[in-house]
């Protein structure tokens, strides 16, 4: 089973090992999502930016 973290803007879904994902704390998951948004913002900065919900 793959967990998709909701990034649908010109990127492929990210497959995550279910056993490792289950061991992540809420803080670790939050940090991962923030890092991913940071990378997406950098990628899209020259195309008008990334809109966050």
N, C-alpha and C positions, 0 to 999 in steps of 0.2 A: 504494500500500500504506500502511495506517495502522498505527502502533505504538501499542498501548494499554498504559498504564503500571500497570494493575492496580487502579485505583480503582473499586470496584463498589458503593459505599455511596451510593445515591441521587444519584449524579452521572453525567453522560454520559461516555463514553470521549472521550479527547482525541486528535484527529487531529494527527499530527506530520509535517512535511515530511521525507520520507525523506533527502533530500540534506543538510538541516541536522542531522538526527538523527545521521547517520553522522559528522559533523564534531565532535560533542560529545566531550569528554574524559570519562573515568570520573569525575573530580572534578566537572565541570559537571553530569553526569547525576545524581550523588549530591546535589548542591546543589538541583537542580530537584525531585527526589523529596522531600527534606527540607522544602522550601518548600511543596510540595503537602500533605504531612502536617500541617504547621503550620496551614495554612488549613483543612484538614478538622477538626483538633482544635478550632480556634476555632469553626467552624460547629456542631460537635456538643457543645460544652461544656455547654450547657443541657439536653441530652438524655441525660445519663449518660456522656458522653465517648466517645472513639474508642479501640477496642482495637487496639493495634499487634501485629503478629506478631513 
